[in-house]
Every structure is written in structure tokens, then in C-alpha cells.
């Protein structure tokens, strides 16, 4: 069964390349971003999100093209 693609363009606009991102568990809001994974996890927990969705912004612009 295929999963529909989710467009995070609005949420991730302006996040620097290579940054780690924490989204809320329901993927509706940006919680934090940082250059290091451990930092973004700590920020998410500090902001009360115990189960964040973590992703990384690609460093190369070509990685954003499908």
C-alpha cells in the first residue's frame, strides 16, 4: 500500500541545509532545528515534545529533486 507524500515546504522554509529538524509527533508544527542531532532532540524534549519526528535537510540541493 502506497503512502501519500507530505509537503513540508511551508514548515521547513528557511531551515539551513544540513540541519536536523524536530517536528511535532503529528507533523503539524516545527519544534526546533539545529546543526547536531543531539541538540535538536534536547530542544524538542525541553519544549515538551517527547515523541518528535526527526528529519535532516539535505546538504546538496540536488538531493531535494526527485
N, CA and C of each residue as an Amber inpcrd file, in Angstrom:
protein
   198
   0.8450000  -1.1720000   0.0000000   0.0000000   0.0000000   0.0000000
   0.8940000   1.2400000   0.0000000   0.6580000   2.1380000  -0.9340000
   1.4580000   3.3540000  -1.0580000   1.0290000   4.3870000  -0.0210000
   1.9950000   5.1370000   0.4360000   1.7330000   6.2190000   1.3760000
   1.7950000   7.5420000   0.6160000   0.8550000   8.4120000   0.8770000
   0.8310000   9.7100000   0.2090000   1.9970000  10.5730000   0.6650000
   2.5580000  11.3180000  -0.2550000   3.6530000  12.2420000   0.0740000
   3.1150000  13.4170000   0.8740000   3.9190000  13.8780000   1.8180000
   3.5500000  15.0290000   2.6360000   4.4450000  16.1860000   2.2360000
   3.8610000  17.3460000   1.9940000   4.6200000  18.5260000   1.6180000
   4.9440000  19.3330000   2.8780000   6.2290000  19.3270000   3.2620000
   6.6890000  20.0700000   4.4250000   7.3010000  21.4140000   4.0270000
   7.1060000  21.8310000   2.7780000   7.7240000  23.0420000   2.2570000
   7.5080000  24.2650000   3.1310000   6.2700000  24.5000000   3.5600000
   5.9880000  25.6740000   4.3930000   6.6490000  25.5770000   5.7650000
   6.6430000  24.3800000   6.3540000   7.2410000  24.2010000   7.6830000
   8.7590000  24.3510000   7.6600000   9.3690000  23.9150000   6.5650000
  10.8300000  23.8620000   6.5100000  11.4670000  25.0290000   5.7600000
  10.6720000  25.9470000   5.3030000  11.1800000  27.1090000   4.5750000
  12.1510000  27.8920000   5.4680000  13.3420000  28.1350000   4.9510000
  14.3330000  28.9120000   5.7010000  15.2550000  28.1090000   6.5900000
  15.0280000  26.8120000   6.7190000  15.9120000  25.9700000   7.5360000
  17.2070000  25.7480000   6.7510000  18.3720000  25.9390000   7.3560000
  19.6300000  25.7780000   6.6180000  19.8920000  24.3330000   6.1910000
  20.6020000  24.2070000   5.0820000  20.9860000  22.8760000   4.5870000
  21.8220000  22.1510000   5.6230000  21.5590000  20.8570000   5.7660000
  22.3110000  20.0270000   6.7070000  21.7740000  20.0430000   8.1330000
  20.7790000  20.8750000   8.3990000  20.2390000  20.9700000   9.7650000
  19.3480000  19.7730000  10.0880000  19.3440000  19.4050000  11.3600000
  18.4130000  18.4140000  11.8840000  17.1590000  19.1530000  12.3340000
  16.0030000  18.5570000  12.0930000  14.7230000  19.1950000  12.3770000
  13.8700000  18.2830000  13.2480000  13.1990000  18.8750000  14.2220000
  12.2290000  18.1460000  15.0390000  10.8510000  18.7260000  14.7460000
   9.9400000  17.8650000  14.3100000   8.5510000  18.2400000  14.1030000
   7.7150000  17.6420000  15.2250000   6.5590000  18.2110000  15.4590000
   5.6500000  17.6380000  16.4510000   5.2780000  16.2180000  16.0300000
   4.8490000  15.4030000  16.9740000   4.5430000  13.9960000  16.6810000
   3.4820000  13.8360000  15.6020000   2.6080000  14.8340000  15.4420000
   1.5900000  14.7590000  14.3880000   2.0260000  15.4700000  13.1040000
   3.2900000  15.9020000  13.0670000   3.9220000  16.5300000  11.9070000
   3.2550000  17.8410000  11.4950000   2.5830000  18.5090000  12.4140000
   1.8680000  19.7360000  12.0740000   2.6460000  21.0080000  12.3800000
   3.7150000  20.9020000  13.1920000   4.4610000  22.1160000  13.5240000
   5.9470000  21.8280000  13.7320000   6.7360000  22.8530000  13.4590000
   8.1810000  22.7970000  13.6550000   8.4720000  23.0560000  15.1250000
   9.1900000  22.1550000  15.7560000   9.5340000  22.2960000  17.1670000
  10.9010000  22.9710000  17.3130000  11.8890000  22.4720000  16.5690000
  13.2500000  23.0070000  16.6850000  14.0870000  22.5400000  15.5120000
  15.2120000  23.2270000  15.3090000  16.2180000  22.7360000  14.3720000
  17.5870000  23.1290000  14.8920000  18.5930000  22.3350000  14.5150000
  19.9610000  22.5600000  14.9750000  20.9230000  21.8160000  14.0570000
  22.1940000  22.1490000  14.1560000  23.2160000  21.5020000  13.3420000
  23.5080000  20.0740000  13.7980000  23.2370000  19.7780000  15.0780000
  23.5320000  18.4520000  15.6220000  22.2610000  17.7590000  16.0950000
  22.1910000  16.4590000  15.8390000  21.0200000  15.6670000  16.2090000
  20.7470000  15.7300000  17.7100000  21.7890000  15.5630000  18.5200000
  21.5690000  15.5440000  19.9720000  21.0100000  16.8700000  20.4780000
  21.3920000  17.9630000  19.8290000  20.8890000  19.2800000  20.2310000
  19.4150000  19.4150000  19.8800000  19.0360000  19.0080000  18.6720000
  17.6260000  19.1350000  18.2770000  16.7350000  18.2260000  19.1320000
  17.2210000  17.0620000  19.5090000  16.4500000  16.1810000  20.4000000
  16.2730000  16.8190000  21.7770000  17.3300000  17.4020000  22.2990000
  17.2470000  18.0610000  23.6110000  16.2850000  19.2440000  23.5730000
  16.3290000  20.0210000  22.4940000  15.4200000  21.1600000  22.3590000
  13.9600000  20.7060000  22.2880000  13.7130000  19.6350000  21.5410000
  12.3480000  19.1260000  21.4210000  11.8210000  18.6560000  22.7710000
  12.6390000  17.9430000  23.5160000  12.2190000  17.4590000  24.8380000
  11.9960000  18.6340000  25.7790000  12.8850000  19.6220000  25.7240000
  12.7530000  20.8100000  26.5710000  11.4510000  21.5620000  26.2780000
  11.0110000  21.5060000  25.0220000   9.7730000  22.1820000  24.6290000
   8.5410000  21.3070000  24.8360000   8.7330000  20.1280000  25.4360000
   7.6080000  19.2780000  25.7950000   7.1910000  18.2500000  24.7640000
   7.9690000  18.0820000  23.7130000   7.6370000  17.0860000  22.6860000
   8.4490000  15.8260000  22.9550000   7.8090000  14.8290000  23.5310000
   8.5160000  13.6040000  23.9180000   8.6780000  12.6070000  22.7670000
   7.9240000  12.7800000  21.6840000   7.9830000  11.8540000  20.5600000
   8.0550000  12.6220000  19.2370000   9.1200000  13.4210000  19.0390000
   9.1960000  14.2300000  17.8250000   9.5010000  13.3930000  16.5820000
   9.1170000  13.9150000  15.4400000   9.5170000  13.3510000  14.1560000
  10.8030000  14.0740000  13.7730000  11.8680000  13.3120000  13.5570000
  13.1740000  13.8940000  13.2640000  13.5200000  13.6650000  11.7970000
  14.0140000  14.7120000  11.1510000  14.4990000  14.5810000   9.7840000
  15.6610000  15.5260000   9.5770000  16.3520000  15.3270000   8.4870000
  17.5100000  16.1700000   8.1930000  17.3280000  16.8130000   6.8290000
  17.6410000  18.0940000   6.7450000  17.5720000  18.8110000   5.4870000
  18.8100000  18.4230000   4.6710000  18.6350000  17.9860000   3.4330000
  19.7930000  17.5930000   2.6250000  20.7840000  18.7490000   2.4450000
  22.0600000  18.4140000   2.3890000  23.0860000  19.4310000   2.1990000
  23.2110000  19.8660000   0.7470000  22.9360000  18.9580000  -0.1620000
  23.0490000  19.2710000  -1.5860000  21.6850000  19.5560000  -2.1760000
  21.5360000  20.6440000  -2.9180000  20.2290000  20.9730000  -3.4850000
  19.7090000  19.8670000  -4.4240000  20.6040000  19.1520000  -5.0750000
  20.1780000  18.0800000  -5.9800000  19.4420000  16.9800000  -5.2360000
  19.7230000  16.8120000  -3.9410000  19.0600000  15.7820000  -3.1510000
  17.5960000  16.1020000  -2.9470000  17.2000000  17.3520000  -3.1700000
  15.8020000  17.7470000  -2.9920000  14.9570000  17.4340000  -4.2300000
  15.6090000  17.1420000  -5.3270000  14.8900000  16.8480000  -6.5710000
  14.6370000  15.3630000  -6.6990000  13.4650000  15.0170000  -7.1140000
  13.1240000  13.6050000  -7.3160000  12.9600000  13.3210000  -8.7780000
